[in-house]
Amino acid sequence: MKHRRGFNPLERMAAHRKALHRSMVTSLFRHERIRTTKAKALEIRRSAEKLITRAKEDTVHNRRIVSSRLFDEGIVAKLFTDIAKRMKERNGGYTRIIKLGERQGDAADVVILELVDYKLDVDGEEKKAKKKDAAAKDKKEDKAGKKEKSKPEKAAAE
């Protein structure tokens, strides 16, 4: 039974676990999306959501608490100015976990932990689609140009 077990120690010593939390939460706020194992993601999610809730109210006290739990002061500024403002209307649930499957080496469950309003996928797909459309147009123009060149050569040959 799991009574009175507050968190998953992830089979690490306290200092290692604290460093892991700090680095992964910093990476989450920097990239807004990270790929990790399910157990780590569930623990990092707890830490990240608490920090976002703190950042929604921009006070010196909250900034000091958040900066003690993150590695980079630039990320602290990004959290307070950008991420917290986007999450202002939300009452929790700032992150989502997307299951990817199992890692081949050790069969660990791999997931993507991302902020809920992460929209790079949609933009990235649109950019790829535009590039594909442009490439297709170029190919059509090349084929049309080759066909036009071949017709006059046939007429001159006749």
Secondary structure, 3 states (H helix, E strand, C coil): CCCCCCCCCCCCCHHHHHHHHHHHHHHHHHHCEEEEEHHHHHHHHHHHHHHHHHHCCCCHHHHHHHHHHCCCHHHHHHHHHHHHHHCCCCCCCCEEEEEEEECCCCCCEEEEEEECCCCHHHHHHHHHHHHHHHHHHHHHHHHHHHHHHHHHHHHHHC
